[in-house]
Amino acid sequence: MTTKTFGILTSGGDCPGLNAAIRGVCRAAHDRYNMTVIGIANGYRGLIDGDARLLKPSDFSGILTRGGTILGTSREKPFKERDKATDAEIGEDKVEVIKDTYRKLNLDCLVVLGGNGTNTTGHLLSEEGLNVVGLPKTIDNDIYGTDMTFGFHSAVTIATEAIDRLHSTAHSHNRVMIIELMGHKAGWLSLYAGVAGGGDIILLPEIPYEISSISRHLLERARDGKSFSIVVVAEGAVSRSEAEMDKKARRKHRTKTAAPSIGYRVAKEIEEATGMETRVTVLGYLQRGGIPSPWDRVLATGFGTAAAALLAAGDYGKMVALKGTEIGAVELSEVAGRTKTVPADHYMVDTARSVGTCFGDS
């Protein structure tokens, strides 16, 4: 089957490179394969609301360098609500509404740009009979099946620049400076930005920390005449004792600290253990905003044109992926419900340890 008309949406959190990917898909599909493109507004919510429009070449021209997404986004998860609802609560089944909208728009396929949740929903929709092609976007780089996601490189660049700027303040005031970065379940962003920015300590969700290890490392640096330190913390980092708790117990434990986030909890623990003056910077949404890096523009464009080729071949149920230096595709069923976390023996972890970085585990 050759695709004649397809819908395209962006779902989940925004990130640099979304517009570059939209442009890559749409230009290749329209110019090379003569397809009709229907833009879906605000992620899966647009399919529920019927918020869609024909995209003309002028709509996807001049957007390569723009941040955000011209289509808008949301965190709508139609299957999550369906799974939680009882028969008496269902009312309007959002999944059935999405399927109905798909048919009303005469779509041959739906192209979804997003992270783990977006591509998992795409897989579930394919099991409901829709044709779906996915693209991997996230600053967390935690999508299974691809070596890299677009958005990651830009976020690493932004986070590294922030760490670079903290160095001067840390040095001037002889302080421990903590920077908290995004990454609930996977620490790729903190690992790469931490290495690039010369972080002295990097705390990841995959490597539970002991405050005694952190304080020992900081005190040794002080004795060696190093008057300041940079601590890079992923928002999902956990202590060794927390790692042994279930979610409910961990949540209850953290309410006792009265700290707004992990960065502040670690700062308090460091001050209590060492007496060192500590300050916290939470980079937050700055990591996701702004124009994409040149690398992300290239990657997103490549992913987009590869998606258009899948559409032309009628090769559905796939997610475009980078393997080594080649762009290919993997089955959405392999991606759905899985997270690519940092292996403890990953070469970049070993690289960081080799240059003296502490992960709080020894």
C-alpha positions as CSV (number, residue, x, y, z in Angstrom):
1,M,0.0,0.0,0.0
2,T,1.3,3.5,-0.9
3,T,0.2,6.3,1.4
4,K,-1.8,9.0,-0.3
5,T,-2.9,11.0,2.8
6,F,-1.4,11.0,6.3
7,G,-1.9,12.8,9.5
8,I,1.0,14.2,11.6
9,L,1.0,15.2,15.2
10,T,3.5,16.0,18.0
11,S,2.8,14.8,21.5
12,G,4.3,15.0,25.0
13,G,6.8,17.6,26.0
14,D,8.2,20.0,23.4
15,C,11.9,19.9,22.5
16,P,14.3,21.3,19.9
17,G,14.1,19.7,16.5
18,L,10.3,19.0,16.3
19,N,9.8,21.6,13.6
20,A,12.8,20.3,11.7
21,A,11.4,16.8,11.8
22,I,7.9,18.0,10.7
23,R,9.6,19.8,7.8
24,G,11.6,16.7,6.9
25,V,8.5,14.5,6.8
26,C,6.2,16.9,5.0
27,R,8.6,18.2,2.4
28,A,9.7,14.8,1.4
29,A,6.2,13.4,1.4
30,H,4.7,16.3,-0.5
31,D,7.6,17.1,-3.0
32,R,9.0,13.6,-3.7
33,Y,5.9,11.4,-3.2
34,N,3.0,13.7,-3.9
35,M,1.2,13.0,-0.6
36,T,-1.4,15.0,1.1
37,V,-0.6,16.1,4.7
38,I,-3.1,16.7,7.4
39,G,-1.8,18.5,10.5
40,I,-3.3,17.4,13.8
41,A,-3.3,20.1,16.5
42,N,-2.2,19.5,20.1
43,G,-1.1,15.8,20.0
44,Y,-3.6,13.0,20.4
45,R,-6.0,15.6,21.8
46,G,-6.5,17.0,18.3
47,L,-7.7,13.6,17.1
48,I,-10.2,13.5,19.9
49,D,-11.4,17.1,19.2
50,G,-11.2,16.8,15.4
51,D,-8.8,19.7,15.3
52,A,-7.0,19.1,12.0
53,R,-6.2,21.0,8.8
54,L,-4.6,20.6,5.5
55,L,-0.9,21.5,5.6
56,K,0.4,23.4,2.5
57,P,4.0,23.8,1.6
58,S,3.9,27.3,3.0
59,D,3.0,25.8,6.4
60,F,6.2,23.7,6.6
61,S,8.6,26.1,5.0
62,G,11.0,28.3,7.0
63,I,10.6,26.2,10.2
64,L,13.9,24.3,10.3
65,T,15.4,26.5,12.9
66,R,12.3,27.2,15.0
67,G,12.0,25.8,18.5
68,G,8.8,24.3,19.8
69,T,6.2,22.8,17.4
70,I,4.0,24.5,14.9
71,L,1.4,21.8,15.5
72,G,1.1,22.3,19.3
73,T,1.3,19.4,21.8
74,S,-0.4,17.9,24.8
75,R,0.1,15.0,27.1
76,E,-3.1,13.3,26.2
77,K,-3.0,9.5,27.0
78,P,-6.2,8.0,25.7
79,F,-5.4,4.4,26.6
80,K,-4.4,5.3,30.2
81,E,-7.9,6.7,30.8
82,R,-9.5,3.7,29.1
83,D,-7.6,1.3,31.3
84,K,-8.5,3.1,34.5
85,A,-12.2,3.6,33.7
86,T,-15.0,1.2,34.8
87,D,-17.9,0.4,32.5
88,A,-20.0,3.0,34.3
89,E,-17.4,5.7,34.0
90,I,-16.4,5.3,30.3
91,G,-18.9,7.5,28.6
92,E,-17.0,8.7,25.5
93,D,-14.2,6.2,24.7
94,K,-11.4,8.4,23.5
95,V,-9.7,5.6,21.6
96,E,-12.9,5.0,19.5
97,V,-13.2,8.8,18.9
98,I,-9.6,8.8,17.6
99,K,-10.3,5.9,15.3
100,D,-13.4,7.6,14.1
101,T,-11.5,10.8,13.4
102,Y,-8.8,8.9,11.5
103,R,-11.5,7.4,9.3
104,K,-13.3,10.7,8.8
105,L,-10.1,12.4,7.7
106,N,-9.5,9.5,5.2
107,L,-6.0,8.9,6.5
108,D,-3.8,6.1,5.3
109,C,-1.4,6.6,8.1
110,L,-0.7,8.6,11.3
111,V,2.8,9.9,11.9
112,V,3.5,10.6,15.6
113,L,6.5,12.6,16.9
114,G,7.2,12.0,20.5
115,G,8.8,10.1,23.3
116,N,8.1,6.9,25.1
117,G,4.5,7.6,25.8
118,T,3.7,8.9,22.4
119,N,5.3,5.9,20.6
120,T,3.6,3.5,23.0
121,T,0.3,5.0,22.3
122,G,1.1,4.8,18.6
123,H,1.8,1.1,19.0
124,L,-1.5,0.6,20.8
125,L,-3.4,2.4,18.0
126,S,-1.7,0.2,15.5
127,E,-3.1,-2.8,17.4
128,E,-6.5,-1.1,17.1
129,G,-6.1,-1.3,13.3
130,L,-4.6,2.1,12.5
131,N,-1.5,2.5,10.4
132,V,1.2,4.4,12.4
133,V,4.8,5.5,11.9
134,G,6.7,7.0,14.8
135,L,9.7,9.4,15.2
136,P,11.8,9.5,18.4
137,K,12.0,12.9,20.1
138,T,13.1,13.6,23.7
139,I,15.8,15.5,25.4
140,D,16.2,12.5,27.7
141,N,17.5,10.1,25.0
142,D,15.7,7.3,26.7
143,I,13.7,5.8,23.9
144,Y,14.4,2.1,23.3
145,G,15.5,1.0,19.9
146,T,17.4,4.1,18.8
147,D,20.9,5.1,19.7
148,M,19.9,8.8,19.7
149,T,16.8,10.9,19.8
150,F,16.5,14.4,18.3
151,G,16.4,17.0,21.0
152,F,19.0,15.4,23.1
153,H,22.0,17.1,21.5
154,S,20.5,20.5,21.9
155,A,19.7,19.9,25.6
156,V,23.2,18.7,26.3
157,T,24.5,21.9,24.7
158,I,22.2,24.1,26.8
159,A,23.0,22.2,30.0
160,T,26.7,22.2,29.4
161,E,26.7,26.0,28.8
162,A,24.9,26.4,32.1
163,I,27.5,24.2,33.9
164,D,30.2,26.3,32.3
165,R,28.7,29.5,33.7
166,L,28.3,28.0,37.2
167,H,32.1,27.3,37.3
168,S,33.0,31.0,37.5
169,T,30.5,31.6,40.4
170,A,31.6,28.5,42.2
171,H,35.2,29.5,41.9
172,S,34.6,33.0,43.0
173,H,32.7,32.1,46.1
174,N,34.4,28.8,47.0
175,R,31.1,27.0,46.9
176,V,29.6,23.7,46.0
177,M,27.3,24.4,43.1
178,I,24.5,21.9,42.3
179,I,22.8,21.9,39.0
180,E,19.6,19.8,38.6
181,L,18.8,18.6,35.1
182,M,15.8,16.7,33.6
183,G,15.7,12.9,33.5
184,H,13.2,11.1,35.7
185,K,14.1,7.5,34.8
186,A,17.3,7.9,32.7
187,G,20.4,9.9,33.3
188,W,21.7,10.3,29.8
189,L,21.4,14.1,29.8
190,S,23.2,14.6,33.2
191,L,25.9,12.1,32.2
192,Y,26.8,13.7,28.9
193,A,26.4,17.3,30.1
194,G,28.3,16.4,33.3
195,V,31.2,15.0,31.4
196,A,31.2,17.9,28.8
197,G,31.0,20.5,31.6
198,G,33.6,18.9,33.9
199,G,31.2,18.0,36.7
200,D,33.0,16.7,39.8
201,I,30.1,14.6,40.9
202,I,27.3,13.2,38.7
203,L,24.2,11.6,40.2
204,L,22.0,9.4,38.0
205,P,18.8,7.5,38.6
206,E,20.6,4.3,37.5
207,I,23.4,4.6,40.1
208,P,22.0,5.1,43.6
209,Y,24.2,7.4,45.7
210,E,25.5,7.4,49.3
211,I,25.9,10.9,50.8
212,S,29.0,9.5,52.6
213,S,30.7,8.9,49.3
214,I,29.8,12.4,48.0
215,S,31.0,14.1,51.1
216,R,34.2,12.2,51.2
217,H,34.9,13.2,47.6
218,L,34.2,16.8,48.3
219,L,36.4,16.9,51.4
220,E,39.3,15.2,49.5
221,R,39.0,17.9,46.8
222,A,39.1,20.6,49.5
223,R,42.2,19.0,51.0
224,D,43.8,19.0,47.6
225,G,43.3,22.8,47.4
226,K,40.3,22.7,45.1
227,S,38.0,25.3,46.7
228,F,34.9,24.6,44.7
229,S,33.0,21.7,43.2
230,I,30.2,21.2,40.6
231,V,27.6,18.5,41.3
232,V,25.3,17.5,38.4
233,V,22.1,15.9,39.5
234,A,19.4,14.2,37.4
235,E,15.9,14.9,38.7
236,G,15.3,11.2,39.1
237,A,18.5,10.5,41.2
238,V,17.9,8.4,44.3
239,S,19.9,7.5,47.4
240,R,20.8,3.9,48.0
241,S,18.3,3.7,50.8
242,E,15.6,5.2,48.6
243,A,16.4,2.8,45.8
244,E,15.4,-0.1,48.1
245,M,11.9,1.5,48.8
246,D,8.8,1.1,46.7
247,K,7.2,4.2,45.2
248,K,4.8,4.8,48.0
249,A,7.4,4.5,50.7
250,R,9.8,6.7,48.8
251,R,7.2,9.4,48.3
252,K,6.4,9.4,52.1
253,H,10.1,9.5,52.9
254,R,10.7,12.5,50.7
255,T,7.8,14.5,52.2
256,K,9.7,14.6,55.4
257,T,12.6,16.5,53.8
258,A,10.4,19.5,52.8
259,A,12.7,20.1,49.9
260,P,11.2,21.0,46.5
261,S,13.4,18.6,44.5
262,I,16.4,16.3,44.5
263,G,18.9,19.1,44.0
264,Y,17.8,20.8,47.2
265,R,17.8,17.5,49.1
266,V,21.3,16.7,48.0
267,A,22.4,20.3,48.9
268,K,21.0,19.9,52.4
269,E,22.7,16.5,52.8
270,I,26.1,17.9,51.7
271,E,25.9,20.9,54.0
272,E,25.0,18.7,57.0
273,A,27.8,16.2,56.1
274,T,30.6,18.7,55.2
275,G,29.7,22.1,56.4
276,M,30.4,23.4,52.9
277,E,28.4,26.3,51.5
278,T,26.1,24.9,48.8
279,R,23.9,26.5,46.2
280,V,21.3,25.0,43.8
281,T,20.3,25.8,40.2
282,V,17.3,24.0,38.7
283,L,17.6,24.5,34.9
284,G,14.1,23.4,34.3
285,Y,12.3,24.1,31.0
286,L,15.3,26.1,29.7
287,Q,16.7,22.7,28.6
288,R,13.8,22.1,26.2
289,G,13.4,25.6,24.7
290,G,15.0,27.5,21.9
291,I,16.4,26.6,18.5
292,P,17.8,23.2,17.8
293,S,21.5,22.6,17.5
294,P,22.9,21.9,13.9
295,W,23.2,18.2,14.8
296,D,19.6,18.0,15.9
297,R,18.5,19.8,12.7
298,V,20.4,17.2,10.7
299,L,19.1,14.2,12.7
300,A,15.5,15.4,12.8
301,T,15.6,16.1,9.0
302,G,17.0,12.6,8.4
303,F,14.4,11.0,10.6
304,G,11.7,12.9,8.8
305,T,12.7,11.9,5.3
306,A,13.1,8.3,6.4
307,A,9.6,8.4,7.8
308,A,8.4,9.7,4.4
309,A,10.1,6.8,2.7
310,L,8.3,4.4,5.1
311,L,5.0,6.1,4.2
312,A,5.7,5.7,0.5
313,A,6.5,2.0,0.9
314,G,3.4,1.4,3.1
315,D,5.8,0.1,5.8
316,Y,3.7,0.8,8.9
317,G,4.0,0.0,12.5
318,K,7.6,1.2,12.7
319,M,9.6,3.9,14.5
320,V,12.4,5.6,12.7
321,A,15.7,4.9,14.5
322,L,19.4,5.7,14.4
323,K,21.7,2.6,14.7
324,G,25.4,3.6,14.6
325,T,25.6,6.0,11.7
326,E,22.6,4.6,9.8
327,I,19.0,5.7,10.0
328,G,16.6,2.7,9.8
329,A,13.5,1.6,11.6
330,V,12.4,-0.7,14.4
331,E,9.0,-2.2,15.2
332,L,6.8,-0.1,17.4
333,S,6.1,-3.2,19.4
334,E,9.8,-3.3,20.4
335,V,9.7,0.3,21.6
336,A,6.4,0.3,23.4
337,G,6.5,0.4,27.2
338,R,10.3,0.3,27.4
339,T,12.9,2.8,28.6
340,K,16.5,3.0,27.6
341,T,18.5,3.6,30.8
342,V,22.2,4.2,31.3
343,P,24.0,0.9,31.8
344,A,26.4,0.9,34.8
345,D,29.2,-0.3,32.5
346,H,28.5,2.2,29.7
347,Y,31.6,3.6,28.2
348,M,30.7,7.2,29.2
349,V,30.3,6.2,32.8
350,D,33.8,4.6,32.7
351,T,35.1,7.7,30.9
352,A,33.8,9.9,33.7
353,R,35.3,7.7,36.4
354,S,38.6,7.7,34.6
355,V,38.9,11.5,34.9
356,G,38.0,11.5,38.5
357,T,34.3,12.0,38.5
358,C,32.4,10.6,41.5
359,F,29.0,9.0,41.0
360,G,28.3,8.7,44.8
361,D,28.5,4.9,44.8
362,S,32.0,4.2,46.1
